[in-house]
Amino acid sequence: MKQIILITALFVAMTAYAQLRLPAQSSSASVKETIGLTEVEISYSRPSAKERVIFGGLLPFNEFWRVGANLATKITFSGDVLVDGKVLKKGSYSLLAKPNSKTWKLNWYTYTSSDWNDYVEAEPVLQVLVPALHTDTAIESFEIHFQNITMESAKLVLEWERSRLEILILVDEKKQIAADIIKTLAGPDIFDYYAAALYLHENQTELARALEYIQKVTESPKALFFVVTREALILQDLGKLKEAKKVAERALALSQKVGNKDFIRMNLKIINQ
């Protein structure tokens, strides 16, 4: 096993510096899927069987396999998921397997390196046992894909030769979605009003509407210095100079409180004009 690892490392190092570009023995592949609101992206290599016995032959049982070829397989989740009922936090992971005739042991590791050997001695974040299914149809090239996709789950499928694994991936997003629905139906929030006002003002279009939007934010006594300054600038561009001066005085006091020199100068300029 150590000899195989050494040969693999030497091959990867040699190909990294090679100038001649040739087709890879195992093609690179990527899979993207969305489960509920969670985006999943997988990068891996696809070795071919080439009429060989793979599991229990080329790859001995109970020894680590990188779940692909070449570099370590990388799986990224944009949100938390459940794998075999166990929580896997959002982030990127590498996957190693120990195949057997009836069950496979799948180890999930926090992704830190493209070299799969770095994970062999590491402690997995998650370990699950998955039944090994046997198929009548032989799969020539190793494949990872998703099946049975719903708004809350999907099956992550690994297939090669006559072996197939199905790993159930669940997402629990009901609370988040319910909160998003309430927030959206309640109307725009303060940030939306500020962003809209900023856009309209910077593009010098519909300044009256920009003023309407910014004042929905600045009516709050907790409005921040840069938001109040924006109101003063919009008033100035509308030719409402007395109102602009009054608002700028408020913005100046807020800017002095936080010690922002740029906004202090900006508001003094409005006041002096």
CORNORBEL-V657050 format. One line per field, one symbol per residue. phi: phi as a letter, one per 30 degrees, with the letter a starting at -180 (. if undefined). Layout:
phi = ???
This chain:
phi = .dddddddddddddddcdcdcbdddbddbbbbbccicccbbbcaccdcdhicdddibecddicdbdhkbhdddbbbcdbdbcchicdbdekcbcbbbcdbdcbcccccbddbadddddcecddddbbbcbdccccdcdcdcebcacbhdbdbaacdccbahccbbbcdccbcceddddddddddddjdceddddddddddddchbhdddededdddcddddcededddddddddedddicdddddddddddddddddcicddddddddddddd
